[in-house]
Amino acid sequence: MSRRSDSGGHWERRHRAPGPSIRSVAGNVVSDLLPGGSLITAVLDRNLMAWSDRGGASRVFGDRWSEQCTDALHASIGTSRPVPGGVSYTLRGVVRLDDNPQIAIEAGRHKLVNPDFVLYGDRPDGTHVLQSADAKFAVDTIKSPQVSAEALDALLAVDGGLVGRAIEQALHGRLLQPLVVERGVFLSPIGPLTDYFLPRVTGGPRATVDPREVVLLPVDPVAMFAGLTMTPLIETLAPLDGLPVSPRENVLSAMYYFRLACACAWMWTEEHAPLLTASPPPEPDTARLSRETSERARGVVSAYDVVLAWSSDIEQLERSRQAMRHVAAVPVRMRELRDMVAAVGLEDHPGLLRRVRGALERRYRTRLVELVGEVPARPERPLPEILDDVAVATRKLYPELRDLAADLIDAAGPEGNGDPNQ
């Protein structure tokens, strides 16, 4: 199977600002066993990114890097912190915001952006300082407005806002004066991927960030992925390529093999998740996932070939899932729901359609499985016969579901209890 891709040329064409070519970046291992021919192009391979993100790879990168940044910031309390284009200050404390999802929800409601951290400290002249800091594992996504002083000022101006309350709680009281809100920084990892992208986002006519706004921190590849279901697969996959770097020491290698591991985990789930069920998808079992990945690794040329072959195996399954999704759709359409809502004058009821639709989805799935039964990923009966049964059951359930929708909408009206989920 071919491991070549257009990854390298694709990224080079998108980022024409000054900077090193992919293959000249220090620490970027070159090998014909890698998609695109190098570790950087392998990490950026579009197919691998799509497969692995379905297995949670990018979320893990962000979450674990935020943890490492938290530790680094707390370790630097009492030291001098830079202010881009301004006067440094002594860090006295760190307020973490990204572990409270309500903060992001509130910011979005006001069309604002929120940083991952707010740092506070002071200068010898008695001035107190607040500064945003954002953990960015991938520097190609950073943009200066995310950590601007204006953005933090806007968050603090929200009446009773969660950001202001979080800072005051950390300070055990109100913000001290005189107070200045300074321009913020991004916290990004030291490594080949940063070396490649940073000149491209900080230089040239399309620069999106001032280089002074980026603070580089060391990254621990082992801590990044410790304790996760997919992590043991790295030890199965990495030896297949025999690269001269170890995922335990080289962050780019760790990223690549973790992406492969996440892709394997997603594909395992695809293979084992029923086509029709009222239950959530199965969580990958570490032992079974490791065993199946090891079996698939036998006789292949490279680690990438493992996921290529696996993806081919699940193509038919994906077609089966698409066919099931097409037939097993809630028979009460959104247009009908909107007409029912309009008929009782509740068009402006916040979130009503979404909640009613969610309740119908849950009832429909439960009742459909009661009538048809759970359909495994690879059923013994021909799929067209099963789809016919699903279509018949769906038509049978339509009156029941439409009555349920009417009851839920009535419950949200002036004479109901206001809760469409009751």
N, C-alpha and C positions, 0 to 999 in steps of 0.2 A: 504493500500500500504506500502511496506517496505521502511524504510528510511535508512536502514543499507547499508553501502558501504565499500569498501576496502581502503577508503581515508587514514585512519590513518596508516595502515600497509604499504601502498604504499609509503607514505612519510617517514616513519621510515626506510624502507629498503633502500631508496635512500640516506638518510643522516645518515650514521652510525658514524660520528664523535662525539666526546663528546658533551653532551648537555642533557637537560631534556627530558623525555618522554612527548608526547603530553599532556596526562592527568594530568601531574604534573606541567604544566606551570601555574603560578599565573595569575588569571583572565580568564582562559580558562574554561568556563562554560560547564559542562557535562550534557547531557540530551538525553534520548531515542528519543526525538522528532527531533533531529538534525541528518543529514546524517553523518554517521561515529561515532555518539555519543557525539561529542563535537563541540564547536564553531570553533576551528582551523580546524578540519577535514571537517566541513561544508563549511567553506570558501574555502578550497582546493578541494572540491568535483569536480571531473573531468567533470561530466555532467553539473553541475551548472556553472562551469567556462566557458564551451563552450557556453551554452545558454546565460549567462549574458554578455560575451564578444561580442557576436553578437549584444547585446543591448548597447555596449559601456562602460561596467563597468571598465575594466582595463585602458582604455584611460582616464576616469574620475579620477580614482585613481591617475594616473601619473600627469595629468594636475592640479588637485586641490592641490596635495601635493607640486608641484612646486610653486604654488601661496603662500602656507603657508611658504615654505622655503624662498621665496623672501621676504616676510614680516619679517621673523625672521632674515635674513641676514641684511636687512636694519636697523632693530632695534638694531643690534649689532655693527654698525659702531662706531668707537671710542674705542672699547674694544679689548682685546687681543684674537687673533685667534691661534689655535694650528697648528703646522706643525708636521706630523708624523715622529718621530725620529729626529726632528730638533728643531730650535729655533723659538719660537712664534713671532708674529709681531702684530702691531696695525692696525686693519682694517680701511681703509679710504674710500673705495668705492666698489660697486658691479656692475659687468657687466653681464646682463642676456643675454644668447645666445639662449636658447631653444624657445624663442618667434619669432625667425627669421628662418623659414624653409630653407632659402637659405644657411645658415651656415652648416646645416647637409648635404645638397646636395653637397656643395663644399668639405666638409670633406670626404664624400664618394667617390667623384671623385678622391681624392688623396689617397684613402685607409687609411684614418685617422679616429680617433674617436674624437668627441668633447664633452666637458662637458656642463652641463646646465648653469653654472656660471663661471666667472673668478673673483676672489677676488684680490684686490690690496691694499697695505698698506706699512708700513715702520717700521724699527727698530731704536732704539736710536742711533746706529752707522751711520745712514744715508743711510743704504741699503734699496733699494726699492724692494718689493716682489710682485710676481704674483703667484697665486695658483688656481688650478681648484677645483670646488665643483660640485658634481652631486647629484641631488635629486633622491633618490631611496626609493620608498615606500615599495618595496618588497626586503628585504636584501638578499634573496636567489639568486638574479640575479647579485650581484655586483662582479666585478673582478678588481683587482688593476690596470692593464694597462689603464683602462678607465680614471683614474685621475692622471696618472704618470706625472712627470715633463717632461719626454721625449715626451709624447703625446702632451702636451701643447707647448713645444718647436717646435715640427714639425708643428703645426698649425700656429705658429707665423712666421715660416720660409717660408710659402707659399707667393710667390711674390704677393703683392697687396691683400692678403687674407682678408676675411671678419672679422675674429676674431681679427687680429691686428688692423684693421680699427675701429672695435667696441670699443676696449680698448682705442685707441688713442682718439676717439671721447669722451669717458667718462672722459678721463684725460685732455681734451681740448688741446691736442698737442701730441708730441711724448713721448715715454716711457722714463722715467727719469733714469739716471745712478748714481751710480752702481745699476744694476738690477739682481736679482736672481729669477729663476723660481723654486718654491718649489713643493714637493710632495703634491698631493691633498687629498681631503676628500670626503666621501659620507655623505649625510644628510638623516637620516632615522628616522622613527617615534618611539617614545616610546610606547610599547604595547606588548601584549602577542605573537603576530606573530613574532615580532622582537626577543623577548626573546627566542622563540623556534629555529629560524633559525640562529641567529647570532653566537652562539657557533659552529654551524655546518659549517659555511663558514670561520670562523677565527681559528678553531682548527682542529687537526687531520692531517693525511697525505695528505688529498685532500683539504686542506685549499686554498681558492682563494683570501683571503684578509687579511691584517694585521689589528688586532682589533683597532690599533691606527688611522686607516684611516676612522673609522666610528664615526660620531658625531650624537648623538641621540637628537632629538628635540621633544617637546610635540606636539600632534596633536589635533586639534579641530574637533570632529566628526560632529558637526552641520555645521560648515563652509565648511567642505569637500563636502557636498552634498546639500547645500542651493541653492534654486532657480531652480533646475533641474526638468524636467517633471516627472521623475520616483520617486523623493523623497517623495511625499505624500503617495505613496504606502507603505512606511515603517510603517506608522501609522496603515495601514490596516493589514499588515502581522505580525508584531512583537507581537501583543497581542494574536495571535493564539497559540504561544508557551508558553507564560507566563514565560519567563526566568527571573531570579532574577537580571538582569542588563538591563539598558536602552540604546538604540541606540544613545540617545542624549549625553550619558556620556561614554559609553564603545565603543572604536573604533572597536574592533573585532565584536561586535554585529552590529554596524552600517555597517560594510563591508558586513556581511552576508546578512542582510536584504536589503541592496542596491543591492547586486548581485541578490537576488530574484526579486527585483523590476525591474532591467534591463532585466532579463529573461522574466518577464511578458510583458514588453514593446516590446521586440523582437517578442514574440509569438503573441501579439496583431497585430503587423505589418504583420506577416505571415498570420494571419487569414483574414486580410482586403486587402492585396496587390493583385491586379489582377494577374492572371496567365500570361496574355499577355497584355502589355500596352506600350505606347511610353512615358509615364510620369514616374517621379521618384516615389519610394515607398511612401506611405502616412506616414506623421509624426504622432506619437501617440498623440492623443488629450487627454489632462490631465483629463478632466471631464469624457470622455467616457472610458478611460483606467482605471481610478479609479472606475468607476461604474461597469465595467465588472469584475475587480479583486475582488471587494467586493462581487459580486454575486457568483463568483467561490469560495470564501473563506467560504461561508456558508456550514456548515456541515462537513468540512474537519477536520482531526485530527491535522495537523500541517501546518505551512507555506510552508514547502517543498512539501507537498502533493498538494498544489495549482499548482506549476509548473510541478510536475509529471503528474497530470491529464491533464493539458493544453498541455503538450508535446505529450501525447497520442492522443489528439484531432487533432493535426496538422500533425501527421505522414502521414495520407492519403493525406493531402495537399502537403506535401513535395514530395511524390511520384508523384503527379500530376505535380508539378513544374519541377521535373526531366524529366518527359515525355515531357513536353512542351519545356524545354531547348534542349532536344535531337532533336526534330523536328524543332524547330524555331531557327536554326543555319544559319548564313550567308552562302549561297550556294557557294560562291567563296572561295575556300580553300586556306590556307596559301601556300601550294605547288604551286598552280597556280599563286599566287601573286609573289612568289619568281622567278618563271620562267619568268613572265612578266617584273619584275625588271631587271633580268639578260639579257633579250633580248635587253634592251636599255642601258646596261652597267652602271646601277646605284646601283650595289650591295653594294658599300661602302657609299652610301648616308646615312648620320646619321639619324636614326629614321624614315626613309621613310616608311618601312613596317608597323610600329606601327601606324603612322598617317593615312596611307591609310586604314588600317584595321579599325581604329576608325571611319573614315568617312563612310565606308561601313556599319558598325554596326548601326550608326545613321540613315542612309538612309533606310536601310533594315527594321529596327524596325518601322519607320514612315510609310513606304509603306505597310508593312505587316498589321499593324493595320487599314490602310485605306481599305485594301482588305477584311480582315477577321472580323474586329471590335475588340474592347477591350474584353478580356475574363476575367470575374470576378473570384474570388477565388473559388467560388462554383457555377459553371454555371448550368443553367437549362437543357441545352442539354447534352446528354452523351458526356463525354470527348473524346472517340475514334472518334466520328463524327467530333468534332472540330479539333482534331489533323490531321485528313484526309484533312480538309479544309486548314489547315496551310501548310501541305506538298504540296498540289496543288499550293497554292499561292507562296510558296518558289520557286518551279520549274518555275513558271511564271516569277518571279522577277530575275532569274539568268542572262538572257541576259542584262537586264538593269543595274544590279550591276557590271557585268563584263565590260561593256562599261564605267561605272563610274570609275572603278579601272584603266582602260587604260588611261582615261583622266587625272586622278590625277597623275599617274606616268609620263605621258608626260609633265604635268605642272611642274614637279620637275626637268626635264632634262635641258640641256644647252639652248635649244630654248624656254623653258617655262618660267614662271615667278618665279620659285623656290619655290612656295608655294603650296604643294599638297592639301591643304584644300580649295583652291579657285576653 
